[in-house]
Amino acid sequence: MKQKIKRKENPNQRIQGVFKKKYSMRNLVFVLGVLVMFSSCEDYFDPKLTNERTFDVLLTQPDNVRGLLTYAYRAIPSSYDTFNSDFLDSATDNALSNNLTNNINQMITTDGFWTAVNNPLDNWQARYDDLKNVNLFMEVGLDGTVQYYRSNPTRDETYRQRLKGEAFFLRAYIHFELLKRFGGVDVNGQLMGIPLMTASIDIDNPDLLNLPRNTYQECVQQILDDINTALGAGLPESYTDVDPDFDETNLGRPTTVACRALKSRVLLYAASPAFETSTYAEAAQAAKDVIDVIGATLPDAYSVNNINNVSDVYFNNDESDELIMRRVSGEANGNTNALERSHFPPGAGLEGNGNCNPSQNLVDAFPMANGYPITEGASGYSESDMYANRDPRFYMTIIHNNQSFKGRTIETFQGGAHMVGAPGVTVENATRTGYYLRKWISTDANLVSGNVVNDVHYNAIFRKAEMFLNFAEAANEANGPDDTTYGMSARDAIAEIRRRAGIASGGSDDYLASITTKEAMRELIKNERRIELCFEGHRFFDLRRWEDNLNQPVSGVTITDNGNGTFNFSRSTILTPNYKGFMNYGPIPFNEILRTDNITQNQGW
């Protein structure tokens, strides 16, 4: 065990007992005030509440009680580019933002920008507000006092049990979202988590608001306990069966599979070098538990034989079998073109803002179609024709020079139609790296004035490929690449990821076969995770939990058109991130440190 993870018994670890069980009028005003703030969302709260109603009246209106839980669903993101139209990958070596004043861009370029006072990743207050509502729902909405179906006791109890499953899943999910942002080694050298909130707080007593941080291990255990409670409640394995309360229109709700997927993610993080509070064996088993349900074969969601159709087959498809849990983006029905407005290339009838610019680093991470890295002689890679014969996922992820997109040939060479100087293209919307984003972008959407077209978008909270990658990483670290203790090996899981991606066109994956050691397999798994899950919010946290180098120089390419159908490519470093070593762990918000002596700050902040 690493010396930095020094633990002491936390005398405040059992905080549940300090919460009062009664509710004052001030509590009620607070709760109703929150509900009223969001009562404009008719799907959430109907009828609307006012702060003149008493707590007893609240209990007679099940829609309002259920609204406490529904409101907390805001903790589940509805889009990947939630950082002012930027992806978190733009804070890594995967991409850059062309918005130079964006918080994410400044976080990696401006020394002293990311602080405990100014934290672009800070969601502390919002998530604790959500926890207050979830806990209050658990206490007033699950004990049988509130009747959701008075005339049908059986249906009422079934419904209540499903709501219980949702509530415990949400509490686990929210605690983990806080833990991965704020957990870390504190100024006392202890690996600490966050203050666990597992009961509603009486806000008449300010002392009870000063909750101490629980240890990281205690947080993980509480999250796992909540997941197990959710699994034992009334959640279904899927919502595909017609049900009067929970049918196929409720795919944004958790299932038992989603619960197991969250457990897999939590245990993998906890086993990682930055935390080491659980074992890779536990993480491998948790991932395998998901695979046992979803099957050992990944669905053909990538449209390998028709890469231009990937959005229809995969991420704009409401029947995509790849998604374990999803949320509709944008409006209530997901019908929007916000992603396209932000990330379409600019100019030439596309009229996007080109915000996210994948890096040359990420381009180089994609292997050739035969599975070999471009650095291997057997790959057949040519620097003068760098986009030929690449892993099919490359074409479905990144828009490159001379690629066809929406009936246009993209020109990112100097003087091209999608570079600075072309009509509608400026330094504010042109790519900084030579690339634009393809992943998550609908080819059916259109931004041209007079012919604007929207599309439905789905944000995957968990998807099947992640479970295979989680298993591969954990199983390899636990037992090496070929051990079959869990019924499959790390090699088997990675082989399925690569098969589905179209590597080796269904033939032999000779490069994978050449990997024989745990260390070599580790690097391959990390790279597969990087390219498979890019622009899904994983890499920022993966680099930190692995304790890998955060300051890899981010490069791009300058392309010159030779005028004869060929191009010259000149690589260059655009910037080198300026992260400090202590930034493996994020800061506790400064105002929380000021407000109470019970919370310690993470080292370095």
Phi, psi and omega in degrees: 000140183288145183299328184296337182266074181262126187241145171231158176295131181268111183294346182256018190292331182260081186275349186301326186289347184274356183273139176282150182260352179266166181235124178273169176298327179294322174303313184298317180299320179298310183297313181293326177299318177299316181296318181296323179305325185250016183285353175291342177277094188300331179293337185269311189229109179209117005283165180289152179258157170230159184280008174273346184283148182273168181296324178298322178294320178303317182292339179274356184241089185301329179299323180286323176295315178297331179298331175302319181285317182300321179301324183290346177295347177297343179292340180269117188294143180259001179206154178280328184265068187269005182254071181055053179067024176235156177267151177295338175302336179288355172261012179232189177277009178276334188194169171228156173263142175272003174265097189292340180265000179295145182302321181296318179295316181291334180298326183263349185247333188254114179297128179087002180285316180274109182223176176291339177272321183240092185237107180299341182262005186290116174232020188305303186296315182297318183288325176290328171299319178296319179297322177302316181290320178297314181296320178294321176300317180302324186277331182249346186251357186239353186272004179096350179294316177276126179253119182274330177222090186298325186274355184220087184302324180294313178296323180299315182290321177298316179297317181298320180294323177292321175296325176299315178300317178299316184297314181289326174297313181299319180295320177295315181298315183293316178301321180289323177300323175289319184297318183287342177269326191241349177292145179171179179280122186271183185294344177267003179083011180261144176279107187247156176256236182230166171292120177285136177239101184242013174206159179289150185256136173280106186285357172289341183247097184297336180298331182280353176275346185270062183285138176281164172287133169279161176293160178301319182294321177297321179296315179300317181296320179296319179298316179295321178299317179294321178297317180295323176296317178298320179296329181274356179272206189261025179289142177276168173285331175204165179253028183280338179279139181294130181216140183297337183251323184228098181241196185294348178279357184250037183289352175278356178272155179288151173241176174297328178293319178296322177299315180292326178295319177296318178301318178300315181295315182299313183290328176294315177300314185295332180277347188290159184306328182287346186230309175049049178248359170218177184258154174296333177297318177296318180294321179296317180295320180297318178293320179295328177300324177289314182299325178298333179272316186276344179101153185273005178240124179285144179292150181280072185271352191267354179050053186302326183275356178210077188296336179288348183257009188298325182295322179291325184279327190244276196272358169244018185255117183287354178247016182299125181279356179285333189272118176283317176214139185221167170224140179286134181274159172071230182292175183305325180262006177074006185276101188205166170230028182298318178299318181292320178300321182283326196235352170304148170300152178277166172074174172049045175081359178266317167063031176269180180259355175054035190299313186264122183243100177305147185270162172296330176303313180292320177304315181292337181289335179287129178286180172283169181298337178276001175095350181278140173299154183292345179278350181269137180300327182287354183288329185082013182292141176233124180296333181280349178220058195292345183260003183275138172060042179266165171315128182306332179297333178301313184289337179269358184245322190232133173270121184241169179303138176072011176273144176277129179215120181053042176078008179239150174268118183287131182240101176251016171282163181301123182088003181285171186290347182238030177233167183306133180107336176283158179305127178081003182244124181231177177295339180283335182237359180276157179292143175268344188248348187098004184223152172239166183276136174251322184299139180075356184269128180279131175279349178275336180290154181215141182247357185293128181305133182089349179217045182286130180231132176261174174209160177277134181238144179236131178261114182283119175280317172222141172225165191295321181301324180300323181294322176294320179291320176301315180296314182302314181297311184291317181294321178295316180292327182284316191221005181093176191288337191240003178291137182245031179307324185265009180094351172206162182254167174301322179297319179301316182294316180291324177300322180289321175302313184286325177298312181297328181288345179097011179293137181064013175050040178084356178272203182284141177262085187294327180294314178301320180297334182280349180277118186237343184252159177301319183295315179293321179293324178302314181294322177294317179298317178299319181290319177298321178295321180299312186277328181288322186252015181298148180062030175237011176084012184268318193298321179306314181278330177297313181302323182285318181289332175280346187059040178274171182294120180273350190247036174296130176303135181264124187244161175223190182224139171254128188244134177244130178279123179278353177081001181233023180089001177243164184222152171256142183239128179236114180279150175204152175278127181270318176199161172242123180304157187241041179286147173262160185302323183290349183283005169302331177242139181280167183273144166292136181306136185301323182293333177288324177295321180291327189284333185215148174274355186277345184253127177264148179275153173289152184301140173093341184265000000 
